Amino acid sequence: MRSIASSIVILSSCILFAAAGFVTHSDTNLFLNGVAVFVGIIGLIGWFTSSGESGAKK
């Protein structure tokens, strides 16, 4: 179940990247890209840790 939650976090990161493409103000664009990278890294870490835990249980 944790991997599903992590994939939702990664999806929200992709949505932030897409939203940053439509923003014309450079500082706001940079902020959205920074937040998207931060959220994406957290999601990937959660995904990899949950994948390792599910593999160890088998």
C-alpha positions as CSV (number, residue, x, y, z in Angstrom):
1,M,0.0,0.0,0.0
2,R,2.9,2.3,0.6
3,S,4.0,2.0,-3.0
4,I,0.7,3.3,-4.2
5,A,1.0,6.3,-1.9
6,S,4.5,7.0,-3.1
7,S,3.4,6.8,-6.7
8,I,0.7,9.4,-6.0
9,V,3.4,11.6,-4.6
10,I,5.4,11.2,-7.7
11,L,2.4,11.9,-9.8
12,S,1.8,15.2,-7.9
13,S,5.4,16.0,-8.7
14,C,4.8,15.5,-12.4
15,I,1.7,17.7,-12.2
16,L,3.8,20.5,-10.5
17,F,6.3,20.2,-13.3
18,A,3.6,20.5,-15.9
19,A,2.1,23.5,-14.1
20,A,5.4,25.2,-13.9
21,G,5.5,25.1,-17.7
22,F,2.5,27.4,-17.9
23,V,3.7,30.0,-15.4
24,T,5.4,33.0,-17.1
25,H,6.8,34.6,-14.0
26,S,10.4,33.3,-13.6
27,D,10.6,33.2,-9.8
28,T,7.3,31.4,-9.5
29,N,8.4,28.9,-12.2
30,L,11.7,28.3,-10.4
31,F,9.8,27.8,-7.1
32,L,7.4,25.3,-8.6
33,N,10.3,23.4,-10.2
34,G,12.1,23.3,-6.9
35,V,9.1,22.0,-5.1
36,A,8.5,19.4,-7.8
37,V,12.0,18.1,-7.5
38,F,11.8,18.0,-3.7
39,V,8.4,16.2,-3.8
40,G,9.6,13.8,-6.5
41,I,12.7,12.8,-4.5
42,I,10.7,12.2,-1.4
43,G,8.3,10.1,-3.5
44,L,11.1,8.1,-5.1
45,I,12.7,7.4,-1.8
46,G,9.4,6.2,-0.4
47,W,8.8,4.0,-3.4
48,F,12.2,2.4,-3.3
49,T,12.0,1.7,0.4
50,S,8.5,0.2,0.1
51,S,9.7,-1.9,-2.9
52,G,12.6,-3.2,-0.8
53,E,10.3,-4.1,2.1
54,S,7.8,-6.0,0.0
55,G,10.6,-8.0,-1.6
56,A,12.1,-8.9,1.7
57,K,8.7,-10.3,3.0
58,K,8.5,-12.9,0.2
